[in-house]
Amino acid sequence: MLKVPVKRGSQDYFTERTQPILAYDCSVIGESSMAIGRLADKAAEHTRDAFDVMRSMPSAELFVLLSEAGRIFRDQDLYFGDKKLTPNERDKLVTLSTGLPISTVQTCRQFLGDALENMQGVIAAQMPNNDIGYLDDYVGVNFAFVPAGKNLGVICPSNHPSVNAVWLMAYASKMPVVLKPGSEDLFTPLMLTEALYQAGLPEDSLHYLPHPQPDNGNFVRELFSAVDLGMIFGSQSVVSQYRNNPSIKTYGPGNSKSV
């Protein structure tokens, strides 16, 4: 049976308390470790320590790392807990857990890999004179980006793997991340974490904390109270709790309109 770990940095930990991972047809396809609030506090502490390491990396070097992570995620086998899975095997897991068509999941894997591989071009297009050096130095310049915090806590989406591209952008600005994956897609954020560390991401600059059991939002509140900045994807009732918090970016459900 597949086992989803807690990842404290690049290291896997399997908790005593677990939760079954259900497919869209309610069959059991694995079990997930369960992070607790104390791990959120530790992850926040360690990612703050990693902030200075990330800040010291030249952007050009960081974008090479992200590009390599994109190729690894898109094309190579990756460890999933204690098993190594091919890209096609990973796609099947995401399809089973989310109910999305396999063709959609394959397209998302390609998209996320390409997004990482081409991150430098995307970010450079948003810089004055296409100069990524503005992300490196605050001294002697008329324009610079200054971080508003030292880490970012993310409540990941479950409805579509491609939306994970949003939090990946944090690494372009050298921001360490603490992830809580969505309960229906534990797999995509875990595989992105594996690919980033395999490409050479500094230790402790990414933590993966699964907590797939409903608990009235307690774990989410604990995570957001521990980190400096937050990002949440969720239902209207979930995101409405954080919409007026200036340090948390909310992404609610899409709304359709018939004419």
Secondary structure as UniProt FT lines:
FT   STRAND          2..4
FT   STRAND          6..8
FT   TURN            9..10
FT   STRAND          11..13
FT   STRAND          18..22
FT   TURN            24..25
FT   STRAND          28..33
FT   HELIX           37..56
FT   HELIX           59..75
FT   STRAND          78..80
FT   TURN            81..82
FT   STRAND          83..85
FT   HELIX           87..98
FT   HELIX           102..117
FT   HELIX           119..124
FT   TURN            125..126
FT   HELIX           128..130
FT   HELIX           132..135
FT   STRAND          152..155
FT   HELIX           161..164
FT   HELIX           165..168
FT   HELIX           169..173
FT   STRAND          177..180
FT   TURN            183..184
FT   HELIX           187..198
FT   TURN            199..200
FT   TURN            203..204
FT   STRAND          206..208
FT   TURN            216..217
FT   HELIX           218..226
FT   STRAND          229..233
FT   HELIX           236..239
FT   TURN            240..244
FT   TURN            246..247
FT   STRAND          248..251
//
